[in-house]
């Protein structure tokens, strides 16, 4: 079988059991030759890349030993003259005619795509190949300059491929376009083109609020990290979307009947209680069902509950969340007109305006308490928080519900100044609330419960998005544990440490985080496994059959030992 070397991710050699046993320096020699496979490496250049300033006494002899070891280990049947490491002119060359190399395949795909007309179907095929090949950062775990240069090269190639594929799908497959654009932003958050594709895809799905949130994320990233504002093209698209949002609200796309709301009976009863909880902070990781719970709350008590989202509460839309929340409470058009005037002038509400609004809320709550619920509340600015706090103090029959992901999300935000009388963290739904089959697929994660019976591709796409969001704050090693348990099933932490190459203490820390995020579940004997079948399927798609076979072999060797 032809040897194939993989460097996109952790360096590995398919079909060679002993590759992981190679000394670190030997793996680095192989890595440098793979990174520079298209040109001859003199022994001096190769030694400089491997050792830097810490050269051994006779680096040429050391290199010869490592090259000999690589040849014997990775291609023991080949004669020296036919080895994939070719000796030439006092140096070495890795021959991609004699060995497979994923990096060489990726570079070939880049050249093929760049030579074809933009937008053509023929150009998109090699772009797809680039994304498929890049299972992880090039030379993961290596920090030499040679590895960093290739890592940047591969990152730029994948970024370009994701964006071009996303742009091509906006008109025909907007869900796929949004998924690809999201991956491009996660890869590099400073490329405005990725945000623009996400904005257009979300708008094509009828989700204008989400499209505006993508702009706001772009604006904040550029301002916080680079000190600049979005460019003219991005700003123009943003203005177009605001025009659509204000002049012609777009109804959400309906792909089928909405799933029945499941569970949360205790939470709903608490939020509609009399006397009310003055200020309730509703928290939960992405996909926990905060937005769905607020929608169900409004459905059950339409005259008592008003909801709005602070995700786009900026500029002329600063008070859009409050306007949306007040409309169902029948405070009257004059009150809404006051909000419009304040928003247009981009100023806080005045004391007389707040007094008028408080009187209207008191009147609405004359018989039963009313609820003002703010989704994405972490995005409220200081004026909005002050106005909300004032209304809450002035109206004893008013309950304020602020929904956001994690308590740390508001640590340095204005919302931290709004003390909570109760913090309600949404746990996963129980098996008896969603049914055994639905629970096995979803793990009780509300967003996955809603898609558990949808076509497989839809469920896996949502599951991957949830998994990425919930691990975004974790160290990279945590994602590797998700990949291993997706490929192999239930594993002990000791097995995870061996397979991932991470210290046991770090693995235990990662497991704690993943269990807390409801992505992994604990079993007997120190085993951990995926909590959701959908998440496991989605992550397992990233692991090739060859890689899974290799992992099973390593697991068998570990168990036998």
PANURO-278418 format. One line per 2 residues: number of its first residue (from 1); their letters; for each residue x negated, y negated, z negated of C-alpha. Coordinates in nm, 2 decimals. Layout:
NUM> A> X:Y:Z; ... $
! end
This chain:
1> XX> 0.00:0.00:0.00; -0.13:-0.35:0.09 $
3> XX> -0.23:-0.55:-0.21; -0.03:-0.87:-0.26 $
5> XX> -0.15:-1.14:-0.50; 0.10:-1.38:-0.66 $
7> XX> -0.02:-1.71:-0.80; 0.31:-1.90:-0.81 $
9> XX> 0.38:-1.84:-1.17; 0.14:-1.64:-1.38 $
11> XX> -0.14:-1.48:-1.17; -0.04:-1.12:-1.09 $
13> XX> -0.12:-0.85:-0.84; 0.18:-0.64:-0.72 $
15> XX> 0.13:-0.27:-0.73; -0.19:-0.28:-0.94 $
17> XX> -0.14:-0.17:-1.30; -0.49:-0.27:-1.42 $
19> XX> -0.48:-0.64:-1.30; -0.37:-0.77:-1.64 $
21> XX> -0.67:-0.60:-1.80; -0.92:-0.81:-1.59 $
23> XX> -1.14:-1.04:-1.80; -1.03:-1.40:-1.80 $
25> XX> -1.33:-1.52:-1.60; -1.26:-1.25:-1.33 $
27> XX> -0.90:-1.38:-1.31; -1.03:-1.73:-1.27 $
29> XX> -1.26:-1.63:-0.99; -0.97:-1.46:-0.82 $
31> XX> -0.76:-1.77:-0.88; -1.01:-2.01:-0.73 $
33> XX> -1.05:-1.79:-0.42; -0.67:-1.77:-0.39 $
35> XX> -0.63:-2.15:-0.43; -0.89:-2.21:-0.16 $
37> XX> -0.82:-1.91:0.06; -0.84:-2.12:0.37 $
39> XX> -1.21:-2.21:0.33; -1.54:-2.05:0.23 $
41> XX> -1.65:-2.10:-0.12; -2.02:-2.12:-0.19 $
43> XX> -2.14:-1.96:-0.51; -2.23:-2.30:-0.65 $
45> XX> -1.88:-2.44:-0.57; -1.71:-2.13:-0.71 $
47> XX> -1.91:-2.14:-1.03; -1.85:-2.51:-1.08 $
49> XX> -1.47:-2.45:-1.05; -1.48:-2.15:-1.29 $
51> XX> -1.73:-2.27:-1.56; -1.75:-2.65:-1.51 $
53> XX> -2.04:-2.79:-1.72; -2.07:-2.47:-1.91 $
55> XX> -2.25:-2.26:-1.65; -2.41:-1.93:-1.76 $
57> XX> -2.79:-1.89:-1.71; -2.76:-1.69:-1.39 $
59> XX> -2.42:-1.79:-1.25; -2.48:-1.63:-0.91 $
61> XX> -2.54:-1.29:-1.07; -2.23:-1.34:-1.29 $
63> XX> -2.02:-1.42:-0.99; -2.14:-1.11:-0.80 $
65> XX> -2.04:-0.89:-1.10; -1.69:-1.04:-1.12 $
67> XX> -1.64:-1.01:-0.74; -1.75:-0.65:-0.76 $
69> XX> -1.51:-0.59:-1.05; -1.22:-0.75:-0.86 $
71> XX> -1.29:-0.53:-0.55; -1.31:-0.21:-0.75 $
73> XX> -1.00:-0.29:-0.96; -0.76:-0.44:-0.70 $
75> XX> -0.86:-0.25:-0.38; -1.05:0.06:-0.50 $
77> XX> -0.99:0.25:-0.17; -1.15:-0.02:0.05 $
79> XX> -1.51:-0.01:0.15; -1.71:-0.33:0.08 $
81> XX> -1.71:-0.42:0.45; -1.33:-0.41:0.45 $
83> XX> -1.27:-0.58:0.12; -1.02:-0.87:0.09 $
85> XX> -1.30:-1.07:-0.07; -1.54:-1.13:0.22 $
87> XX> -1.90:-1.21:0.16; -2.03:-1.47:0.41 $
89> XX> -2.31:-1.71:0.43; -2.40:-1.68:0.06 $
91> XX> -2.05:-1.74:-0.05; -1.70:-1.57:-0.07 $
93> XX> -1.38:-1.60:0.12; -1.04:-1.45:0.03 $
95> XX> -0.91:-1.30:0.35; -0.53:-1.33:0.38 $
97> XX> -0.55:-1.09:0.68; -0.64:-0.82:0.44 $
99> XX> -0.44:-0.91:0.14; -0.09:-1.07:0.08 $
101> XX> -0.09:-1.41:-0.10; 0.23:-1.60:-0.18 $
103> XX> 0.04:-1.93:-0.18; -0.07:-1.87:0.18 $
105> XX> 0.29:-1.78:0.27; 0.42:-2.10:0.12 $
107> XX> 0.16:-2.31:0.29; 0.25:-2.15:0.62 $
109> XX> 0.61:-2.22:0.56; 0.53:-2.58:0.49 $
111> XX> 0.34:-2.62:0.82; 0.61:-2.44:1.01 $
113> XX> 0.88:-2.67:0.87; 0.68:-2.99:0.92 $
115> XX> 0.63:-2.91:1.28; 1.01:-2.88:1.35 $
117> XX> 1.26:-3.16:1.41; 1.42:-3.29:1.08 $
119> XX> 1.77:-3.15:1.02; 1.74:-2.86:1.25 $
121> XX> 1.85:-2.51:1.14; 1.51:-2.37:1.23 $
123> XX> 1.34:-2.62:1.00; 1.57:-2.53:0.71 $
125> XX> 1.48:-2.16:0.71; 1.11:-2.22:0.61 $
127> XX> 1.23:-2.47:0.35; 1.45:-2.19:0.20 $
129> XX> 1.14:-1.96:0.21; 0.94:-2.22:0.01 $
131> XX> 1.20:-2.23:-0.26; 1.22:-1.85:-0.28 $
133> XX> 0.85:-1.82:-0.31; 0.80:-2.07:-0.59 $
135> XX> 0.91:-1.86:-0.89; 0.71:-2.09:-1.12 $
137> XX> 0.43:-2.35:-1.14; 0.12:-2.24:-0.95 $
139> XX> -0.14:-2.07:-1.17; 0.07:-2.10:-1.48 $
141> XX> -0.15:-2.11:-1.79; -0.46:-2.23:-1.61 $
143> XX> -0.57:-2.59:-1.67; -0.87:-2.63:-1.44 $
145> XX> -0.88:-2.91:-1.19; -0.86:-2.65:-0.91 $
147> XX> -0.53:-2.51:-1.05; -0.38:-2.86:-1.12 $
149> XX> -0.44:-2.97:-0.76; -0.26:-2.66:-0.62 $
151> XX> 0.02:-2.71:-0.88; 0.08:-3.06:-0.76 $
153> XX> 0.07:-2.95:-0.40; 0.32:-2.67:-0.46 $
155> XX> 0.54:-2.90:-0.67; 0.56:-3.16:-0.39 $
157> XX> 0.64:-2.88:-0.13; 0.92:-2.74:-0.34 $
159> XX> 1.06:-3.09:-0.42; 1.07:-3.17:-0.05 $
161> XX> 1.23:-2.84:0.03; 1.50:-2.88:-0.24 $
163> XX> 1.59:-3.23:-0.13; 1.61:-3.15:0.24 $
165> XX> 1.82:-2.84:0.18; 2.05:-3.04:-0.05 $
167> XX> 2.09:-3.31:0.20; 2.19:-3.06:0.47 $
169> XX> 2.46:-2.91:0.24; 2.63:-3.23:0.12 $
171> XX> 2.89:-3.22:0.39; 2.97:-2.85:0.40 $
173> XX> 2.86:-2.70:0.06; 2.86:-2.99:-0.19 $
175> XX> 2.84:-2.76:-0.50; 2.53:-2.60:-0.35 $
177> XX> 2.39:-2.95:-0.27; 2.45:-3.07:-0.62 $
179> XX> 2.28:-2.76:-0.76; 1.97:-2.81:-0.54 $
181> XX> 1.95:-3.18:-0.61; 1.97:-3.11:-0.98 $
183> XX> 1.68:-2.86:-0.95; 1.48:-3.13:-0.76 $
185> XX> 1.54:-3.39:-1.04; 1.44:-3.14:-1.30 $
187> XX> 1.12:-3.07:-1.11; 1.03:-3.44:-1.07 $
189> XX> 1.25:-3.71:-1.22; 1.09:-4.00:-1.04 $
191> XX> 1.20:-3.93:-0.68; 1.51:-4.15:-0.61 $
193> XX> 1.60:-3.95:-0.30; 1.69:-3.65:-0.53 $
195> XX> 1.92:-3.87:-0.73; 2.09:-4.01:-0.42 $
197> XX> 2.17:-3.66:-0.29; 2.31:-3.57:-0.63 $
199> XX> 2.53:-3.89:-0.63; 2.66:-3.81:-0.28 $
201> XX> 2.72:-3.45:-0.36; 2.92:-3.53:-0.68 $
203> XX> 3.12:-3.79:-0.48; 3.19:-3.53:-0.21 $
205> XX> 3.34:-3.31:-0.49; 3.56:-3.60:-0.60 $
207> XX> 3.36:-3.64:-0.93; 3.28:-4.01:-0.91 $
209> XX> 3.21:-4.05:-1.28; 2.95:-3.78:-1.25 $
211> XX> 2.80:-3.95:-0.94; 2.77:-4.27:-1.14 $
213> XX> 2.61:-4.08:-1.43; 2.34:-3.96:-1.19 $
215> XX> 2.26:-4.32:-1.10; 2.25:-4.42:-1.46 $
217> XX> 2.01:-4.13:-1.53; 1.79:-4.25:-1.24 $
219> XX> 1.80:-4.61:-1.37; 1.70:-4.51:-1.72 $
221> XX> 1.42:-4.28:-1.61; 1.26:-4.54:-1.39 $
223> XX> 1.30:-4.82:-1.64; 1.18:-4.62:-1.95 $
225> XX> 0.89:-4.44:-1.78; 0.78:-4.68:-1.50 $
227> XX> 0.93:-5.01:-1.59; 1.10:-5.05:-1.25 $
229> XX> 1.45:-5.06:-1.12; 1.60:-4.83:-0.85 $
231> XX> 1.53:-4.93:-0.49; 1.77:-5.10:-0.25 $
233> XX> 1.90:-4.78:-0.09; 1.99:-4.63:-0.43 $
235> XX> 2.14:-4.96:-0.55; 2.35:-4.99:-0.24 $
237> XX> 2.49:-4.63:-0.28; 2.57:-4.71:-0.64 $
239> XX> 2.77:-5.02:-0.54; 2.96:-4.81:-0.29 $
241> XX> 3.05:-4.56:-0.55; 3.16:-4.83:-0.80 $
243> XX> 3.39:-4.96:-0.52; 3.54:-4.62:-0.48 $
245> XX> 3.58:-4.57:-0.85; 3.75:-4.90:-0.91 $
247> XX> 3.96:-4.94:-0.59; 4.05:-4.58:-0.51 $
249> XX> 4.01:-4.33:-0.79; 3.95:-3.98:-0.64 $
251> XX> 4.14:-3.69:-0.78; 3.92:-3.40:-0.88 $
253> XX> 3.90:-3.11:-0.64; 4.11:-2.81:-0.74 $
255> XX> 3.97:-2.48:-0.64; 4.25:-2.28:-0.80 $
257> XX> 4.48:-2.28:-1.10; 4.32:-2.43:-1.41 $
259> XX> 4.22:-2.16:-1.66; 4.44:-2.14:-1.98 $
261> XX> 4.28:-2.31:-2.28; 4.15:-2.05:-2.52 $
263> XX> 4.09:-2.08:-2.89; 4.00:-2.39:-3.10 $
265> XX> 4.32:-2.38:-3.29; 4.16:-2.49:-3.62 $
267> XX> 3.97:-2.77:-3.45; 4.28:-2.90:-3.27 $
269> XX> 4.48:-2.90:-3.60; 4.20:-3.08:-3.78 $
271> XX> 4.18:-3.36:-3.51; 4.55:-3.42:-3.52 $
273> XX> 4.58:-3.40:-3.90; 4.78:-3.65:-4.11 $
275> XX> 4.62:-3.82:-4.29; 4.35:-3.85:-4.01 $
277> XX> 3.98:-3.79:-4.03; 3.86:-4.15:-4.00 $
279> XX> 3.55:-4.08:-3.79; 3.47:-3.74:-3.65 $
281> XX> 3.16:-3.65:-3.46; 3.22:-3.36:-3.22 $
283> XX> 2.89:-3.20:-3.12; 2.79:-2.90:-2.92 $
285> XX> 2.53:-2.80:-2.66; 2.61:-2.83:-2.29 $
287> XX> 2.90:-2.60:-2.19; 3.03:-2.58:-2.55 $
289> XX> 3.37:-2.72:-2.43; 3.37:-3.07:-2.58 $
291> XX> 3.53:-3.23:-2.28; 3.78:-2.94:-2.24 $
293> XX> 3.88:-2.97:-2.61; 3.94:-3.35:-2.58 $
295> XX> 4.15:-3.29:-2.27; 4.36:-3.02:-2.45 $
297> XX> 4.40:-3.26:-2.75; 4.54:-3.52:-2.51 $
299> XX> 4.77:-3.26:-2.34; 4.92:-3.15:-2.67 $
301> XX> 4.97:-3.50:-2.81; 4.99:-3.73:-2.50 $
303> XX> 5.14:-4.03:-2.69; 4.89:-4.01:-2.98 $
305> XX> 4.56:-3.93:-2.81; 4.35:-4.15:-2.57 $
307> XX> 4.02:-4.03:-2.42; 3.75:-4.20:-2.23 $
309> XX> 3.39:-4.13:-2.12; 3.10:-4.36:-2.20 $
311> XX> 2.88:-4.20:-1.94; 2.92:-4.50:-1.70 $
313> XX> 2.99:-4.76:-1.96; 2.74:-5.02:-1.82 $
315> XX> 2.77:-5.35:-1.65; 3.12:-5.42:-1.51 $
317> XX> 3.23:-5.08:-1.64; 3.12:-5.13:-2.00 $
319> XX> 3.48:-5.11:-2.14; 3.60:-4.85:-1.89 $
321> XX> 3.60:-4.59:-2.17; 3.81:-4.80:-2.40 $
323> XX> 4.05:-4.89:-2.12; 4.10:-4.53:-2.03 $
325> XX> 4.15:-4.43:-2.40; 4.40:-4.71:-2.47 $
327> XX> 4.63:-4.66:-2.17; 4.81:-4.34:-2.30 $
329> XX> 4.86:-4.51:-2.64; 5.10:-4.77:-2.48 $
331> XX> 4.92:-5.08:-2.61; 5.06:-5.27:-2.32 $
333> XX> 4.92:-5.42:-2.00; 4.82:-5.76:-2.16 $
335> XX> 4.58:-5.57:-2.39; 4.43:-5.39:-2.09 $
337> XX> 4.41:-5.72:-1.90; 4.20:-5.86:-2.19 $
339> XX> 3.96:-5.57:-2.16; 3.93:-5.64:-1.78 $
341> XX> 3.85:-6.00:-1.84; 3.58:-5.92:-2.10 $
343> XX> 3.43:-5.66:-1.87; 3.42:-5.89:-1.57 $
345> XX> 3.24:-6.15:-1.78; 3.01:-5.89:-1.93 $
347> XX> 3.07:-6.01:-2.28; 3.18:-5.85:-2.61 $
349> XX> 3.54:-5.87:-2.72; 3.61:-6.18:-2.93 $
351> XX> 3.76:-6.17:-3.29; 4.11:-6.28:-3.17 $
353> XX> 4.10:-6.01:-2.89; 4.00:-5.74:-3.15 $
355> XX> 4.28:-5.86:-3.39; 4.54:-5.84:-3.11 $
357> XX> 4.42:-5.49:-3.01; 4.41:-5.37:-3.38 $
359> XX> 4.77:-5.49:-3.42; 4.88:-5.29:-3.12 $
361> XX> 4.71:-4.98:-3.24; 4.87:-5.01:-3.58 $
363> XX> 5.21:-5.03:-3.41; 5.13:-4.72:-3.20 $
365> XX> 5.03:-4.53:-3.52; 5.34:-4.64:-3.72 $
367> XX> 5.48:-4.28:-3.73; 5.18:-4.05:-3.67 $
369> XX> 4.80:-4.12:-3.66; 4.65:-4.20:-3.32 $
371> XX> 4.32:-4.07:-3.19; 4.06:-4.26:-2.98 $
373> XX> 3.82:-4.00:-2.84; 3.49:-4.10:-2.66 $
375> XX> 3.32:-3.83:-2.45; 2.94:-3.88:-2.38 $
377> XX> 2.95:-4.11:-2.68; 2.57:-4.12:-2.70 $
379> XX> 2.58:-4.37:-2.41; 2.78:-4.63:-2.60 $
381> XX> 2.60:-4.96:-2.62; 2.57:-5.16:-2.95 $
383> XX> 2.86:-5.39:-2.87; 3.09:-5.10:-2.80 $
385> XX> 2.99:-4.92:-3.12; 3.05:-5.25:-3.32 $
387> XX> 3.39:-5.29:-3.16; 3.49:-4.93:-3.23 $
389> XX> 3.37:-4.95:-3.59; 3.57:-5.27:-3.64 $
391> XX> 3.89:-5.12:-3.50; 3.84:-4.81:-3.72 $
393> XX> 3.81:-5.03:-4.03; 4.10:-5.24:-3.94 $
395> XX> 4.34:-4.95:-3.86; 4.37:-4.69:-4.13 $
397> XX> 4.59:-4.47:-3.92; 4.33:-4.45:-3.64 $
399> XX> 4.10:-4.16:-3.60; 3.78:-4.20:-3.39 $
401> XX> 3.63:-3.89:-3.23; 3.28:-3.93:-3.08 $
403> XX> 3.16:-3.64:-2.87; 2.80:-3.57:-2.77 $
405> XX> 2.55:-3.29:-2.74; 2.32:-3.28:-3.04 $
407> XX> 2.27:-3.50:-3.35; 1.92:-3.58:-3.23 $
409> XX> 2.07:-3.73:-2.91; 2.19:-4.04:-3.11 $
411> XX> 1.88:-4.07:-3.34; 1.76:-4.39:-3.16 $
413> XX> 2.10:-4.49:-3.01; 2.35:-4.74:-3.13 $
415> XX> 2.60:-4.46:-3.21; 2.39:-4.37:-3.51 $
417> XX> 2.53:-4.68:-3.68; 2.88:-4.52:-3.67 $
419> XX> 2.88:-4.30:-3.99; 3.06:-3.97:-3.96 $
421> XX> 3.32:-3.86:-4.21; 3.30:-3.51:-4.06 $
423> XX> 3.06:-3.35:-3.81; 3.23:-3.07:-3.62 $
425> XX> 2.98:-2.84:-3.42; 3.15:-2.63:-3.16 $
427> XX> 3.05:-2.26:-3.20; 3.11:-2.01:-2.91 $
429> XX> 3.46:-1.88:-2.88; 3.53:-1.54:-3.05 $
431> XX> 3.59:-1.22:-2.86; 3.96:-1.21:-2.98 $
433> XX> 4.01:-1.56:-2.83; 3.89:-1.48:-2.48 $
435> XX> 3.93:-1.10:-2.45; 3.66:-0.83:-2.45 $
437> XX> 3.58:-0.85:-2.08; 3.57:-1.23:-2.08 $
439> XX> 3.35:-1.23:-2.39; 3.10:-0.99:-2.24 $
441> XX> 3.07:-1.21:-1.93; 3.06:-1.54:-2.11 $
443> XX> 2.92:-1.48:-2.45; 3.20:-1.71:-2.58 $
445> XX> 3.04:-2.01:-2.41; 3.34:-2.22:-2.32 $
447> XX> 3.22:-2.33:-1.97; 3.15:-1.97:-1.88 $
449> XX> 3.48:-1.85:-2.01; 3.64:-2.08:-1.75 $
451> XX> 3.45:-1.92:-1.46; 3.42:-1.56:-1.59 $
453> XX> 3.67:-1.44:-1.33; 3.56:-1.66:-1.04 $
455> XX> 3.35:-1.52:-0.75; 3.00:-1.41:-0.87 $
457> XX> 2.81:-1.69:-0.70; 3.02:-1.96:-0.87 $
459> XX> 2.98:-1.80:-1.22; 2.61:-1.75:-1.18 $
461> XX> 2.56:-2.11:-1.06; 2.74:-2.25:-1.36 $
463> XX> 2.56:-2.01:-1.59; 2.22:-2.11:-1.46 $
465> XX> 2.30:-2.48:-1.50; 2.41:-2.42:-1.86 $
467> XX> 2.09:-2.22:-1.93; 1.87:-2.49:-1.78 $
469> XX> 2.04:-2.77:-1.98; 2.03:-2.58:-2.31 $
471> XX> 1.65:-2.50:-2.27; 1.55:-2.84:-2.13 $
473> XX> 1.42:-2.95:-2.48; 1.24:-2.62:-2.55 $
475> XX> 0.88:-2.52:-2.48; 0.83:-2.35:-2.14 $
477> XX> 0.76:-2.02:-2.31; 1.12:-2.00:-2.42 $
479> XX> 1.24:-1.97:-2.06; 0.99:-1.68:-2.01 $
481> XX> 1.17:-1.49:-2.28; 1.50:-1.54:-2.10 $
483> XX> 1.35:-1.40:-1.78; 1.21:-1.10:-1.96 $
485> XX> 1.53:-1.01:-2.13; 1.72:-1.07:-1.81 $
487> XX> 1.50:-0.83:-1.62; 1.46:-0.56:-1.89 $
489> XX> 1.75:-0.59:-2.12; 1.73:-0.57:-2.50 $
491> XX> 1.37:-0.61:-2.63; 1.20:-0.63:-2.97 $
493> XX> 1.01:-0.95:-3.04; 0.68:-0.75:-3.04 $
495> XX> 0.75:-0.63:-2.69; 0.83:-0.99:-2.58 $
497> XX> 0.50:-1.11:-2.72; 0.30:-0.85:-2.53 $
499> XX> 0.49:-0.90:-2.20; 0.48:-1.28:-2.22 $
501> XX> 0.12:-1.30:-2.34; 0.24:-1.54:-2.62 $
503> XX> 0.15:-1.51:-2.99; 0.41:-1.34:-3.20 $
505> XX> 0.47:-1.66:-3.41; 0.55:-1.86:-3.09 $
507> XX> 0.78:-1.59:-2.97; 0.97:-1.59:-3.30 $
509> XX> 1.00:-1.97:-3.28; 1.14:-1.94:-2.92 $
511> XX> 1.38:-1.67:-3.02; 1.51:-1.89:-3.31 $
513> XX> 1.58:-2.17:-3.06; 1.74:-1.95:-2.80 $
515> XX> 1.97:-1.78:-3.06; 2.06:-2.13:-3.20 $
517> XX> 2.15:-2.24:-2.84; 2.37:-1.92:-2.81 $
519> XX> 2.17:-1.79:-2.51; 2.02:-1.49:-2.69 $
521> XX> 2.19:-1.27:-2.95; 2.02:-1.06:-3.22 $
523> XX> 2.06:-0.68:-3.24; 1.95:-0.41:-3.47 $
525> XX> 1.58:-0.33:-3.53; 1.45:-0.68:-3.43 $
527> XX> 1.59:-0.66:-3.08; 1.72:-0.96:-2.89 $
529> XX> 1.93:-0.97:-2.57; 2.12:-1.21:-2.35 $
531> XX> 2.44:-1.32:-2.52; 2.62:-1.38:-2.18 $
533> XX> 2.63:-1.14:-1.89; 2.67:-1.43:-1.65 $
535> XX> 2.35:-1.60:-1.78; 2.16:-1.28:-1.76 $
537> XX> 2.27:-1.22:-1.40; 2.18:-1.57:-1.30 $
539> XX> 1.83:-1.56:-1.46; 1.77:-1.20:-1.33 $
541> XX> 1.81:-1.33:-0.97; 1.48:-1.52:-1.02 $
543> XX> 1.29:-1.20:-1.09; 1.19:-0.99:-0.79 $
545> XX> 1.23:-0.62:-0.78; 0.85:-0.58:-0.76 $
547> XX> 0.81:-0.79:-1.07; 1.07:-0.60:-1.26 $
549> XX> 0.91:-0.27:-1.17; 0.57:-0.40:-1.29 $
551> XX> 0.73:-0.52:-1.62; 0.89:-0.18:-1.68 $
553> XX> 0.56:-0.01:-1.63; 0.39:-0.24:-1.88 $
555> XX> 0.67:-0.19:-2.12; 0.63:0.19:-2.08 $
557> XX> 0.26:0.16:-2.15; 0.32:-0.05:-2.46 $
559> XX> 0.58:0.20:-2.59; 0.35:0.49:-2.53 $
561> X> 0.07:0.32:-2.72 $
! end
